[in-house]
């Protein structure tokens, strides 16, 4: 087995520079704060610029299906930058989770290919209708979550799914459902009157959650019992692995801004960042961030190369990066002093995103439990 290359390639550095430049121009902290307070689901103009014009929406989709033919490594770079900006765009939910689920279906099927092409071009926004807290299953465990929606023989869905990220503002929902024909994955248009997407009160206002209710909603069956579970399971695994890169981006912004602030803030005639106690705290954060980068890059590389170690890499990345992001955001708020506690300063957005991400696609404890099973390490007793 070859040693993974965790360094960024020149193409990845170029992609980072392009995404960061776009976000600097179109997604400054003041704009994110304003949008979060207004309750708007996501920034449509920014998503068009990023997803359609830049082509980021189709990074994981092969060229022949209308995408960019990239890999999880490139998608990870995009998510790092989106994490640094807590950008209110449906990249994780549409370009990663929804597109990933479709890639696991029969892409030779017209309905799947058309929908995948629309997502890749950024013309359509999709969402996988499972709770954001849903964790990928370990090998040997069920690959997809149990369905809470019922499908009848005429392709009509009824039921409810709560805590769905990306549903508000989505054009198409990919809904796991069970019926007489077994477990399946269905596409439902949110414009249907039989589809209700009710926003929920979310901690992270930059990635709102919603409850989806279907009352006899017409649907297209995209995959049956033979493929649906595996497709959803792989999408969740990919999403969890790439979420680590978003968490890395959150932590990077928090450390960078904390260092900047403590250099500029003076007390007793000295920058507060020169005080030894604060130096130690920021040094600890830097070490954690370096470790987080290694685990996040390894997970992205494993997904990109379809490594047999992918489940281990994803579990390690999520178990570590989730907690690093929270710690960095907490330190950012505290070390900014009084300004860090205000709604006018964006630190709270990063803390909320970090806490929300900590339970998204499985908690750190859940991933450690999965990892223990993967490496045959018995859990402690007593």
Secondary structure as GFF3:
##gff-version 3
##sequence-region A 1 382
A	DSSP	alpha_helix	10	26	.	.	.	ID=ss1
A	DSSP	alpha_helix	29	38	.	.	.	ID=ss2
A	DSSP	alpha_helix	44	47	.	.	.	ID=ss3
A	DSSP	pi_helix	48	53	.	.	.	ID=ss4
A	DSSP	three_ten_helix	56	58	.	.	.	ID=ss5
A	DSSP	three_ten_helix	63	65	.	.	.	ID=ss6
A	DSSP	alpha_helix	72	85	.	.	.	ID=ss7
A	DSSP	pi_helix	91	98	.	.	.	ID=ss8
A	DSSP	alpha_helix	99	103	.	.	.	ID=ss9
A	DSSP	alpha_helix	110	120	.	.	.	ID=ss10
A	DSSP	beta_strand	126	128	.	.	.	ID=ss11
A	DSSP	beta_strand	149	151	.	.	.	ID=ss12
A	DSSP	beta_strand	156	165	.	.	.	ID=ss13
A	DSSP	beta_strand	172	179	.	.	.	ID=ss14
A	DSSP	beta_strand	182	189	.	.	.	ID=ss15
A	DSSP	beta_strand	195	199	.	.	.	ID=ss16
A	DSSP	beta_strand	209	218	.	.	.	ID=ss17
A	DSSP	beta_strand	220	223	.	.	.	ID=ss18
A	DSSP	alpha_helix	228	264	.	.	.	ID=ss19
A	DSSP	beta_strand	266	267	.	.	.	ID=ss20
A	DSSP	beta_strand	270	271	.	.	.	ID=ss21
A	DSSP	three_ten_helix	272	274	.	.	.	ID=ss22
A	DSSP	alpha_helix	276	305	.	.	.	ID=ss23
A	DSSP	alpha_helix	310	335	.	.	.	ID=ss24
A	DSSP	three_ten_helix	337	341	.	.	.	ID=ss25
A	DSSP	alpha_helix	347	359	.	.	.	ID=ss26
A	DSSP	alpha_helix	364	374	.	.	.	ID=ss27
###
